[in-house]
C-alpha cells in the first residue's frame, strides 16, 4: 500500500507540472474599414477552426457599427451572436450550439467591440465553427471588415476562412461582402498534449514501478 501511494504521488507531481493548458488565438482580425449590414432576417456568418486537439472556447469579441443614424432612426439597436456548427460546405447548419450575445444593445451611430468572456464551451478537434450575427431590433447593425487584411490564427496550418450572408434567417447562405473575413477575435484554450519527454518520464516511472514490484515478489 505504501508503494502504491508513493507511486501515485510521484506521477501526480510530474504530470501536473508538465501538462499546462495552452492559450490559443484561433481567429484574429481587428482592422478598421467598411461594414456589412444585418437586420431581422438578414444574417451574417464568419468561420473559425480548431487544431488537432480539443479546445475550450474562452472569449469572443466582434467589431460592430450601429448604423441607425444613416437610417434616420434614433432607436437603439440590439444584436444577437450565436455559435453554429458547419456543414460539408462550411456553412452554418442546424440550430445554434451556443448563445454568445442575446440582445446586446448600444446607441446610434457608434463603433463598439462587445466582448464575451468566460464562455467555457467545449470545441471538438479539427472542426470548423461559425459565429452568426443578427441585428435584432431598431435600425441596422453593421459587422466591420477590412477587405485587404486577412485573419490570422495560431492554428497550424492556417485554416481557410469562410464568411456568408443569409436573407432568410439562415435557411440558405451565399458569399458575404468581405474578401478575407469579418472583424472578430476568438480565444480558446487547447487541451494539454504531452511532449515526447513527458511520455519518456511516464515510461520510466511505470518501468521502475514494475521492477520494484517484481523484486518485492522475489523476496
C-alpha atoms as one frame of an Amber mdcrd trajectory, in Angstrom:
protein
   0.000   0.000   0.000   2.811   2.395   0.846   4.475   1.701  -2.502   1.265
   2.384  -4.434   0.666   5.641  -2.574   4.204   6.834  -3.206   3.966   5.950
  -6.893   0.693   7.876  -7.365   2.102  10.938  -5.605   5.195  10.866  -7.818
   3.141  10.578 -11.013   0.875  13.445  -9.975   3.857  15.652  -9.161   5.483
  15.018 -12.529   2.458  15.360 -14.797   0.863  18.343 -13.040   3.986  20.354
 -13.847   4.476  19.083 -17.387   0.946  19.473 -18.785  -0.130  23.133 -18.637
  -3.169  24.311 -20.628  -2.247  26.262 -23.759  -3.978  29.526 -24.701  -4.614
  29.997 -28.408  -5.755  32.928 -30.552  -7.633  30.889 -33.132  -9.045  33.838
 -35.119  -7.867  37.437 -35.110  -8.888  40.282 -37.415  -9.174  43.800 -35.999
  -8.705  46.260 -38.849 -10.996  49.242 -39.499 -12.777  49.580 -42.804 -16.241
  49.024 -44.235 -19.144  47.076 -42.764 -21.921  44.799 -43.985 -25.426  45.255
 -42.636 -27.505  42.722 -40.743 -31.055  43.227 -39.536 -34.070  40.996 -38.992
 -33.920  38.074 -41.427 -30.548  39.214 -42.850 -27.836  37.285 -41.012 -24.030
  37.214 -41.371 -21.584  34.425 -40.534 -17.810  34.064 -40.082 -15.945  30.775
 -39.703 -13.038  29.735 -37.495 -11.399  26.347 -36.962  -9.794  24.367 -34.165
  -6.492  22.500 -34.200  -5.557  18.851 -33.694  -6.577  18.824 -30.024  -9.965
  19.589 -28.429 -10.294  23.178 -27.203 -12.363  25.268 -24.810 -13.852  28.495
 -26.165 -12.899  31.251 -23.711 -13.801  34.636 -25.201 -15.201  36.291 -28.325
 -15.057  39.917 -29.434 -16.689  41.348 -32.576 -16.407  44.816 -34.121 -19.815
  46.245 -34.987 -21.373  49.553 -36.048 -24.857  50.743 -35.216 -25.931  52.431
 -38.444 -29.181  53.870 -37.090 -28.147  57.419 -37.849 -27.818  56.646 -41.553
 -31.300  55.156 -41.438 -32.794  58.294 -39.805 -33.679  56.237 -36.732 -32.857
  57.191 -33.154 -33.930  53.850 -31.709 -31.062  51.917 -30.104 -30.267  48.660
 -31.895 -29.523  45.260 -30.436 -27.513  42.310 -31.675 -27.579  38.530 -31.303
 -24.469  36.382 -31.798 -24.584  32.602 -31.916 -22.131  29.725 -32.355 -23.037
  27.261 -35.125 -21.643  24.022 -36.487 -20.592  23.895 -40.152 -21.944  21.619
 -42.863 -19.784  19.968 -45.536 -19.705  23.283 -47.431 -18.533  25.188 -44.328
 -21.875  26.988 -43.998 -23.925  27.238 -40.771 -26.162  24.230 -40.228 -28.833
  23.163 -37.750 -29.686  25.321 -34.764 -27.333  27.406 -32.626 -24.946  25.432
 -30.425 -24.401  28.305 -28.011 -25.634  31.884 -27.491 -22.777  34.350 -27.057
 -24.825  37.584 -27.075 -28.569  37.822 -26.669 -29.971  41.292 -27.365 -26.715
  43.195 -26.850 -27.800  46.858 -27.082 -25.966  50.082 -27.943 -26.676  53.634
 -29.105 -26.936  55.200 -32.539 -24.009  55.585 -34.940 -21.275  54.128 -32.809
 -18.483  51.595 -33.312 -18.293  49.065 -30.486 -16.370  45.890 -29.723 -18.541
  43.863 -27.351 -16.523  41.207 -25.527 -17.945  37.978 -24.132 -15.676  36.191
 -21.635 -15.711  33.002 -19.514 -17.692  31.142 -22.183 -16.205  27.744 -21.270
 -17.711  25.962 -24.290 -16.071  22.719 -25.460 -14.913  22.650 -29.093 -14.078
  19.461 -30.968 -10.660  18.953 -32.553 -10.049  19.779 -36.236 -13.538  21.244
 -36.643 -14.945  24.337 -38.375 -17.420  26.504 -36.471 -19.160  29.765 -37.355
 -20.237  32.848 -35.471 -23.615  34.027 -36.779 -24.769  37.626 -36.208 -28.263
  39.085 -36.386 -29.291  42.696 -35.909 -32.429  42.093 -33.905 -34.202  45.425
 -33.406 -34.145  49.142 -34.126 -32.091  50.141 -37.149 -29.278  48.295 -38.901
 -26.242  46.614 -37.371 -23.012  46.565 -39.403 -20.303  43.906 -38.969 -16.970
  45.583 -39.708 -14.382  44.185 -42.108 -11.259  45.302 -43.969 -11.080  43.680
 -47.377  -7.308  43.888 -47.836  -6.419  42.276 -44.491  -6.620  38.535 -43.891
  -7.349  36.971 -40.494  -4.529  35.359 -38.535  -4.651  32.235 -36.403  -2.376
  30.264 -34.091  -3.715  27.066 -35.669  -1.174  25.392 -37.946  -1.554  25.015
 -40.831  -3.609  28.212 -41.084  -7.260  27.281 -41.765  -9.272  28.526 -44.716
 -11.803  31.093 -43.515 -15.349  31.491 -44.851 -17.894  34.293 -44.495 -21.541
  34.125 -45.512 -24.755  36.109 -45.689 -28.370  34.940 -45.483 -31.539  36.849
 -46.346 -33.911  34.224 -44.957 -32.838  33.803 -41.301 -30.207  31.175 -42.050
 -32.231  28.891 -44.333 -29.819  29.494 -47.236 -26.373  31.101 -47.401 -24.306
  32.873 -50.067 -20.935  34.671 -50.138 -20.733  37.760 -47.918 -19.032  41.050
 -48.772 -15.544  40.585 -47.204 -12.896  39.025 -49.428 -10.972  37.905 -46.326
 -13.157  37.931 -43.194 -15.235  39.859 -40.687 -13.575  41.563 -37.718 -13.561
  39.384 -34.615 -11.175  37.902 -32.064 -11.668  34.355 -30.806  -9.626  32.975
 -27.892  -9.587  29.357 -26.784  -7.576  27.042 -24.565  -6.169  23.872 -26.060
  -6.227  20.645 -24.094  -2.684  19.858 -22.902  -0.768  17.470 -25.154   2.141
  15.553 -23.598   5.535  16.242 -25.139   7.812  13.298 -26.033   9.846  13.966
 -22.887   6.707  13.629 -20.796   5.982  10.198 -22.246   9.601   9.188 -21.582
   9.263  10.146 -17.909   5.992   8.225 -17.709   7.626   5.138 -19.216  10.490
   5.347 -16.709   8.081   5.630 -13.796   5.970   2.697 -14.928   9.013   0.581
 -15.722  10.602   1.375 -12.382   7.392   0.513 -10.581   7.258  -2.853 -12.364
  10.837  -3.712 -11.445  10.305  -2.799  -7.794   7.135  -4.892  -7.618   8.918
  -7.875  -9.247  11.800  -7.663  -6.767   9.383  -7.497  -3.881   7.699 -10.679
  -5.058  11.072 -12.444  -5.327  11.929 -11.698  -1.698
